[in-house]
Amino acid sequence: MVTIQIRQLTVPPGHRIILHNISWQEFEEILTELGENRASRLAYHQGNLEIKMPLPKHEVAKVIIGDLVKIILEELEIDCECFGSTTFKRQDMNSGIEPDDSFYIQNHVQMIGKEKIDLNIDPPPDLVIEIDVTSKTQLDAYLALAVPEVWRYENDKLQINILQNGKYIESEISPNFPNLPISEIIPQFVEQSRILGRSPTLRKFRQWVKQQ
């Protein structure tokens, strides 16, 4: 058997690798070896570990959608705690995931001042955002961790997935923002940002939210 260190693997931007039969201890060791200051994202479920390296366009979409969500929260005066691409994991569920963005909204009070998250004690984030989701490993991990709402942005479309009866179902309405046409308006403003630029788009979006 040949043993290599995880740092010996190179994942080009826009690609992913999947490692099988990875134990929980090995997953933890890989997290430690890779460290926190990295561009790669990890998803782990039942022994399958996926390591992906996003493209620049992925990061641009991630940032603009996260900014749009923050504007909604600010303008509607909804309190939240933002945890970005924090690693969420539970050993008893044999799952771990690093979303593109994450928000505590319903449970924000419990997370104020938190520097470390233990999902055996803490709730999962109320909303996570994933860009270009093509992996079953990622969705299975979110399901195992019981994340109630997952936004999946792919091919210029936003899909809202909500957890019901132990599985994700697609919804036209976001439970966190039930009075806004989220699945329609978010892609529209992401597209506008490619034409107008980030700052003008965010200003226009803020005006739109105020009018609702």
Secondary structure, DSSP 8 states (H G I E B T S, - for coil): -----GGG----TTEEEEE-S--HHHHHHHHHHH-SS-S-EEEEETTEEEEEE--HHHHHHHHHHHHHHHHHHHHTT---EE-TT--EEEGGGTEEE--SEEEESTTHHHHTT-SS--TTTS---SEEEEES---HHHHHHHHHTT-SEEEEEETTEEEEEEEETTEEEEESSBTTBTTS-HHHHHHHHHHHHHHH-HHHHHHHHHHHHHH-
